[in-house]
Amino acid sequence: MSGKVVLYYFNGRGKMESIRWLLAVAGVEFEEVYLTTREQYQKLVDDGALMFNQVPMVEMDGMKLIQSKAILNYIAGKYNLYGKNIKERVMIDMYSEGARDMMDMILILPFTPADKKQSQLDKIEKKAKENSLPAYEKALAHSQYLVGNELSCADVHLLEMTLMLEELFPTILSTFPKIQEFQKRMKAIPAISKFLQPGSQRKPPADEVYIKTVMTVLSHLFI
Ligand SMILES: N[C@@H](CCC(=O)N[C@@H](CS)C(=O)NCC(=O)O)C(=O)O
């Protein structure tokens, strides 16, 4: 295994996108192997590369890492995005999990049957407006960052989450001024500004090709 960081996933957001975000913010270069066939996935399974036969998988520091949260925590810990002590860390985890909950609801949207899509969208909007965004607005009332007055992975996840929400509901932040200011500050961070440029390793929202590829590669989940 070389010293390179290599991501094994689909050419789309899914459970890898937050990992791409965090690596980009940490300034870590990475390569990607895109799964496009069932055979590629089966080979990784047969080689014992996927502990639970699931992706994302990230080759890093001589390890084959799986479980997206474990991977995120490792990157955050390694690159000083995980607080100064366990009390900061638990707050970072709380804010991160809140963002994760919202993003997971959005990620399943493309795989939701057409007749259930609108009700899923309504659920996302309600949860965002009533629970999630108010909590972050409050957290940012007197502070630049969510925890400990320095950048952490929770801030990165919040930015990713709010951008995803705006893709679905363009005016959703209009009543959350502190989150809007936060977004502006975060987007000015050079590594983030670079990641937001066209041509970066950031992925677009799911399209038909992505959905079809996931359903082909992981065909056992869709029978
Ligand atoms: N808890 C895992 C879930 C990973 C997961 O569900 N991966 C899907 C693709 S997004 C998968 O590989 N599923 C195959 C399977 O479960 O058999 C994580 O966060 O990494």
The ligand as a MOL file (V3000), in Angstrom:
LIG
                    3D

  0  0  0     0  0            999 V3000
M  V30 BEGIN CTAB
M  V30 COUNTS 20 19 0 0 0
M  V30 BEGIN ATOM
M  V30 1 N -22.4770 2.5380 8.4760 0
M  V30 2 C -21.8360 2.4440 7.1970 0
M  V30 3 C -22.8730 2.2080 6.1470 0
M  V30 4 C -22.2350 2.0150 4.7910 0
M  V30 5 C -23.2300 1.6400 3.7290 0
M  V30 6 O -24.4280 1.4450 3.9860 0
M  V30 7 N -22.7150 1.4920 2.5210 0
M  V30 8 C -23.5050 1.0930 1.3930 0
M  V30 9 C -23.2260 1.9890 0.2140 0
M  V30 10 S -23.5630 3.6770 0.6020 0
M  V30 11 C -23.0710 -0.3140 1.0620 0
M  V30 12 O -21.9350 -0.5490 0.7370 0
M  V30 13 N -23.9980 -1.2840 1.1500 0
M  V30 14 C -23.7410 -2.6410 0.8290 0
M  V30 15 C -24.3130 -3.5530 1.8630 0
M  V30 16 O -24.7350 -3.0950 2.9210 0
M  V30 17 O -24.3320 -4.7600 1.6100 0
M  V30 18 C -21.0150 3.7030 6.9060 0
M  V30 19 O -21.4330 4.7730 7.3820 0
M  V30 20 O -19.9850 3.6170 6.2580 0
M  V30 END ATOM
M  V30 BEGIN BOND
M  V30 1 1 1 2
M  V30 2 1 2 3
M  V30 3 1 2 18
M  V30 4 1 3 4
M  V30 5 1 4 5
M  V30 6 2 5 6
M  V30 7 1 5 7
M  V30 8 1 7 8
M  V30 9 1 8 9
M  V30 10 1 8 11
M  V30 11 1 9 10
M  V30 12 2 11 12
M  V30 13 1 11 13
M  V30 14 1 13 14
M  V30 15 1 14 15
M  V30 16 2 15 16
M  V30 17 1 15 17
M  V30 18 2 18 19
M  V30 19 1 18 20
M  V30 END BOND
M  V30 END CTAB
M  END
